[in-house]
Amino acid sequence: MSGGGWFILSDYQFKQNIQQLNRNGSFSILDKVKKLKPVSYTWKANEFPGLSLDPDKTTIGFIAQDVYELFPEIVERNKLIKNPRKKHITDQEPEFVSGYYAINYGAMIPILTQAIQEQQIIIENQNSKIEELEHTVNELRQLLYEFIKK
């Protein structure tokens, strides 16, 4: 049993051309995230025996082609994989095929983090406006109360 988790190399020293996801200040990431279509599905296990999928298990995720339309950087098109239509025998060299899409689900974390941050800015702006409106309502109540008292 491992309690260490999964680690992906992400050191600053290995990176260049670093840019914020939302570098222009608009809410474009949040707008894109709102267009994502999370789905539930079962696998076509009989059609793809090489993937050893459980046909009875409902899974939650995305359709890679849909995600590609919004975030092409996290979708691998024509991923080279072991032929999913053939059951693999361990002592034989596997046949590799392409034509399938794959999502880097780990890359969704920064995208969703950015969307949450953008949402938080919206919430904070709305809270500020609400406080301002509450203050104005309280002032108007006081004025109305004073006017009625006279």
URDAUR-V171627 format. One record per residue. N is the residue number from 1. RES is the residue in three letters. SS is DSSP state (alpha for helix, beta for strand, coil for the rest). D_CENTER is the distance of its C-alpha to the mean C-alpha in Angstrom with 2 decimals. Layout:
BEGIN
n=N res=RES ss=SS d_center=D_CENTER
n=N res=RES ss=SS d_center=D_CENTER
END
This chain:
BEGIN
n=1 res=MET ss=coil d_center=28.64
n=2 res=SER ss=coil d_center=26.39
n=3 res=GLY ss=coil d_center=24.94
n=4 res=GLY ss=coil d_center=23.68
n=5 res=GLY ss=coil d_center=20.12
n=6 res=TRP ss=coil d_center=18.36
n=7 res=PHE ss=coil d_center=18.80
n=8 res=ILE ss=coil d_center=17.56
n=9 res=LEU ss=coil d_center=19.89
n=10 res=SER ss=coil d_center=18.63
n=11 res=ASP ss=coil d_center=21.99
n=12 res=TYR ss=alpha d_center=22.69
n=13 res=GLN ss=alpha d_center=25.86
n=14 res=PHE ss=alpha d_center=24.18
n=15 res=LYS ss=coil d_center=22.22
n=16 res=GLN ss=coil d_center=23.46
n=17 res=ASN ss=coil d_center=22.46
n=18 res=ILE ss=coil d_center=19.92
n=19 res=GLN ss=coil d_center=18.37
n=20 res=GLN ss=coil d_center=16.14
n=21 res=LEU ss=coil d_center=12.96
n=22 res=ASN ss=coil d_center=14.57
n=23 res=ARG ss=coil d_center=18.06
n=24 res=ASN ss=coil d_center=19.76
n=25 res=GLY ss=coil d_center=19.09
n=26 res=SER ss=coil d_center=17.79
n=27 res=PHE ss=coil d_center=14.77
n=28 res=SER ss=alpha d_center=13.41
n=29 res=ILE ss=alpha d_center=9.82
n=30 res=LEU ss=alpha d_center=9.85
n=31 res=ASP ss=alpha d_center=11.73
n=32 res=LYS ss=alpha d_center=9.40
n=33 res=VAL ss=alpha d_center=6.42
n=34 res=LYS ss=alpha d_center=9.49
n=35 res=LYS ss=alpha d_center=10.32
n=36 res=LEU ss=coil d_center=7.63
n=37 res=LYS ss=coil d_center=9.92
n=38 res=PRO ss=coil d_center=9.27
n=39 res=VAL ss=beta d_center=12.66
n=40 res=SER ss=beta d_center=15.22
n=41 res=TYR ss=beta d_center=17.70
n=42 res=THR ss=coil d_center=20.56
n=43 res=TRP ss=coil d_center=21.39
n=44 res=LYS ss=coil d_center=24.29
n=45 res=ALA ss=coil d_center=25.93
n=46 res=ASN ss=coil d_center=29.38
n=47 res=GLU ss=coil d_center=28.39
n=48 res=PHE ss=coil d_center=26.65
n=49 res=PRO ss=alpha d_center=28.83
n=50 res=GLY ss=alpha d_center=27.93
n=51 res=LEU ss=alpha d_center=24.49
n=52 res=SER ss=coil d_center=26.11
n=53 res=LEU ss=coil d_center=23.67
n=54 res=ASP ss=coil d_center=24.55
n=55 res=PRO ss=coil d_center=25.22
n=56 res=ASP ss=coil d_center=25.56
n=57 res=LYS ss=coil d_center=22.28
n=58 res=THR ss=coil d_center=19.62
n=59 res=THR ss=beta d_center=16.14
n=60 res=ILE ss=beta d_center=12.73
n=61 res=GLY ss=beta d_center=9.91
n=62 res=PHE ss=coil d_center=9.30
n=63 res=ILE ss=coil d_center=12.13
n=64 res=ALA ss=alpha d_center=11.92
n=65 res=GLN ss=alpha d_center=14.20
n=66 res=ASP ss=alpha d_center=12.12
n=67 res=VAL ss=alpha d_center=9.05
n=68 res=TYR ss=alpha d_center=11.93
n=69 res=GLU ss=alpha d_center=13.18
n=70 res=LEU ss=alpha d_center=10.39
n=71 res=PHE ss=coil d_center=9.30
n=72 res=PRO ss=alpha d_center=12.43
n=73 res=GLU ss=alpha d_center=12.35
n=74 res=ILE ss=alpha d_center=10.02
n=75 res=VAL ss=beta d_center=12.04
n=76 res=GLU ss=beta d_center=15.56
n=77 res=ARG ss=beta d_center=17.99
n=78 res=ASN ss=beta d_center=21.26
n=79 res=LYS ss=beta d_center=20.38
n=80 res=LEU ss=beta d_center=23.74
n=81 res=ILE ss=beta d_center=23.94
n=82 res=LYS ss=beta d_center=26.84
n=83 res=ASN ss=coil d_center=28.07
n=84 res=PRO ss=coil d_center=26.21
n=85 res=ARG ss=coil d_center=29.14
n=86 res=LYS ss=coil d_center=31.63
n=87 res=LYS ss=coil d_center=32.15
n=88 res=HIS ss=coil d_center=32.35
n=89 res=ILE ss=coil d_center=35.57
n=90 res=THR ss=coil d_center=35.36
n=91 res=ASP ss=coil d_center=38.53
n=92 res=GLN ss=coil d_center=37.73
n=93 res=GLU ss=coil d_center=35.83
n=94 res=PRO ss=coil d_center=32.66
n=95 res=GLU ss=coil d_center=32.21
n=96 res=PHE ss=beta d_center=29.09
n=97 res=VAL ss=beta d_center=27.60
n=98 res=SER ss=beta d_center=24.93
n=99 res=GLY ss=beta d_center=23.43
n=100 res=TYR ss=beta d_center=20.24
n=101 res=TYR ss=beta d_center=16.59
n=102 res=ALA ss=beta d_center=14.28
n=103 res=ILE ss=beta d_center=10.60
n=104 res=ASN ss=coil d_center=10.14
n=105 res=TYR ss=alpha d_center=7.74
n=106 res=GLY ss=alpha d_center=8.94
n=107 res=ALA ss=alpha d_center=7.80
n=108 res=MET ss=alpha d_center=4.06
n=109 res=ILE ss=alpha d_center=6.17
n=110 res=PRO ss=alpha d_center=7.86
n=111 res=ILE ss=alpha d_center=5.55
n=112 res=LEU ss=alpha d_center=4.63
n=113 res=THR ss=alpha d_center=8.29
n=114 res=GLN ss=alpha d_center=9.52
n=115 res=ALA ss=alpha d_center=8.53
n=116 res=ILE ss=alpha d_center=10.29
n=117 res=GLN ss=alpha d_center=13.06
n=118 res=GLU ss=alpha d_center=13.60
n=119 res=GLN ss=alpha d_center=13.80
n=120 res=GLN ss=alpha d_center=16.20
n=121 res=ILE ss=alpha d_center=18.35
n=122 res=ILE ss=alpha d_center=18.68
n=123 res=ILE ss=alpha d_center=19.67
n=124 res=GLU ss=alpha d_center=22.12
n=125 res=ASN ss=alpha d_center=23.64
n=126 res=GLN ss=alpha d_center=24.09
n=127 res=ASN ss=alpha d_center=25.65
n=128 res=SER ss=alpha d_center=27.96
n=129 res=LYS ss=alpha d_center=29.05
n=130 res=ILE ss=alpha d_center=29.62
n=131 res=GLU ss=alpha d_center=31.79
n=132 res=GLU ss=alpha d_center=33.67
n=133 res=LEU ss=alpha d_center=34.28
n=134 res=GLU ss=alpha d_center=35.42
n=135 res=HIS ss=alpha d_center=37.78
n=136 res=THR ss=alpha d_center=39.15
n=137 res=VAL ss=alpha d_center=39.65
n=138 res=ASN ss=alpha d_center=41.49
n=139 res=GLU ss=alpha d_center=43.68
n=140 res=LEU ss=alpha d_center=44.48
n=141 res=ARG ss=alpha d_center=45.33
n=142 res=GLN ss=alpha d_center=47.65
n=143 res=LEU ss=alpha d_center=49.30
n=144 res=LEU ss=alpha d_center=49.73
n=145 res=TYR ss=alpha d_center=51.17
n=146 res=GLU ss=alpha d_center=53.60
n=147 res=PHE ss=alpha d_center=54.57
n=148 res=ILE ss=alpha d_center=55.28
n=149 res=LYS ss=alpha d_center=57.31
n=150 res=LYS ss=coil d_center=59.70
END
